[in-house]
C-alpha cells in the first residue's frame, strides 16, 4: 500500500509512504520524500531536500540541503541545519537547535565572523556576533530572589583566562551562585548587583575592564580598569565624569567631580586637595591668585568660622573682614587683607581719636583671650572685648596714624 512516487532506486516500507526522490528510503506511515538521497523514518514526515532525514513524527524539511530532524513537529528551512526535540523551527544555516519548543531551546551555530568556531544561544537563535555564549534570562517572577540567566550551586564557579570576558547587557542577565551570592545587571543598564540570602552584598570577585571581564571567584574583591580624568573607573548612573580612578601612577587613587580632579591619595598615603603631589600627610592648595580666599576652614555647628587659613597663609579665627565703628574716625579705613584676627587701620584723617572699635565679620565662639595694638610709638590694649567686637584705647593720636592690631585666642 505504499506509493513509491517514481523515485529511482528508492524504497518504501510500511503504509501510505510516498517516495518521489531518487536513492531515498521511507519506513513507517504517511511519510513523503521528494528529496534525493533522503530518508524518512516514523510517521507523517515530509522531506523535500537533498540528503536530508526526518526521524520521528510530523517533521517538515522544506528548503535547503543536508537537513536532519529528530523528534516531532519540527521544521527546517535552512541549509546544513539540524533539529533535535519538538516544536522547533530552524531557519539558520550551519546550526544545531535542540529543546522542547521554539522559546525553550538551545541554538548552536558556526561563528559568522571567523567560521572557525561555534556560537551558542540559550533562549535566542541570534547569539551576539562577538560572543561564544549568549543567554537570554527568564522573566522575573517578582517574588524572592530575582531570576537568573546562569545558576551554579555547591560553590560552583565561572572562570576565564586573562583575555576572556563576561558581558552583561540585559536587566535580568547574570550569574547566581546558590544561596551565597550572585551578580545581575543593574536595573538602570549594564552593571552588577550582588545578592545573597535576600541581602545585597559583594560575595564574589569581578574584574572589570573596558568590557566587564575577568575571573569570578570567592575572594571578596572587585577590580576594574584604571580609568582616566573625565572617565573614571567607578562612576554613578548618568553622571559619568564623577567618581574614582587611578591617577596614572601605581598605588594612587583620585577623586573627580565634573571631570575635574579634586583629591588624590598617593602611594605614600599622602592626601592632596588641590594638588597632585602632596608632600605631607595632608596638603591643601588654594586657587592661584585668590590670596584672600580661605583654603582651610573649620566651622561651628552654626557655620561660624572657628579657624581658617587663607591663600596668603594668614591664620584667621572667627571670620573674614571686620567693620570699623565711628570712634575710629569718620574716614578710617582698613588696610587690604585685614581680618577679624589681625590687620591695620588708618585712623581718621582730621582731628584726634583715642579709641577704635573693630566689629567682627562673624561672631566668635568666645571673647579673645588677649589683644594688642600699636599706634605710632605706643602700645595699646583693649578696653573691652566680646564675641562680636573689641575696642582698643590709646592716647590722643592725630589724624592719619596707622593702628596695627592682633587678637590672640578665643
Secondary structure, 3 states (H helix, E strand, C coil): CCECCCCCCCEEEEECCEECCCCCEEEEECCEECCCCCEEEEECCEECCCCCEEEEECCEECCCCCEEEEEECCEECCCCEEEEEECCEECCCCEEEEEEECCEEEEEEECCCCCCCEEEEECCCCCCCCCCEEECCCCCCCCCCCCCCEEECCCCCCCCCCCCECCCCCCCCEEEECCCEEEECCCCCCCCEEEECCEECCCCCEEECCCEECCCCCCCCEEECCCECCECCEEECCEEEEEEECCCCCCCEEEEECCEEEEEECCCCCEEECCCCCCCCEEECCCCCCCCCEEEEEECCCCCEEEEEECCCCEECCCCCCEECHHHCCCCEECCCCCCCEEEEECCCCCEEEEEEEECCCCCCCCCCEEEEEECCEEEEEEEECCCEEEEEEEEEECCCEEEEEEECC
